[in-house]
Amino acid sequence: MNLDLKFIKTKRKEKGYSLQYMAKALGLSNASQYYKYEIGYYKLKADMLPLLAKILNCNIENFFI
């Protein structure tokens, strides 16, 4: 299964969350690091998905294509 990174980006923007906000919420060091996950440069880890779903107020299943 592949992650739907476009869905994640769209949900973040709908919520009005900045890259920096997402980075802090996920315990990452900075916005640039989060951005690399969002564009697929880094792979999101399985243990990050439940927290990401909570932040974006959606189900983990929504993340997969």
N, C-alpha and C positions, 0 to 999 in steps of 0.2 A: 504494500500500500504506500502511496505517496501522500505527503502532506500538501494541503491546499494553502500554500503561502499567500495567495491572493485573498482568500477568505480571511485569513488572520490579519492581513494588512487592512482590509476593508473594515472589519469589525473594530480594529484599533482606532481607525479614523472616525468611524461612526460614533464611538464613545468619546472622541476628542482627546485621546491619550497621546502624549508625545512619546518619542523614542526614549527620552530620558526617564519618563514616568514608567514605561514598560521595563526598562533596564533595572531601575530601582526595585520595582515590584517583584521581579524575578530573581533579584539578588545578583545581578550582573554589575560589572564595574562601571560601564558607561553606555551612552546611547549608541555609539559606534558598534560596540559589541552586540547589543540587541539587534541593530540593523542588519548585521551580518547573518544572524539567525533568520530574520524576516525575509531576506532575499535569497536564502538558501546557501550562502557561502559556508556557514556552519550548519550542521544538522541539529535540530531540536532534540534534546534528550527525552526519553520516555517519562522520566520523573518531573520534567518541566510541564508536561501537557495538562495534568490536573490543575495546577496553579494558573496556567494560561487560560484554561477554560473558565476558571472562577473569575479571573480578572475581566475577561471579555464577556462573561455572563452567557455562556453557551455550553453545549455538550462536547466532549472530546471527539465524538463521532463526526462532528461538523468539520474537524480538521483534516479529514481524509477524503481523498478523491476516489 
